[in-house]
């Protein structure tokens, strides 16, 4: 669960 959240956060930051 945490890994998925971290992955999404990283993707969001990269997209930003």
C-alpha positions, 0 to 999 in steps of 0.5 A: 500500500505504501509503495503504491502511494509513494509511486503515485507521489513520485509520478505526480512530482515528475509530471509537475 
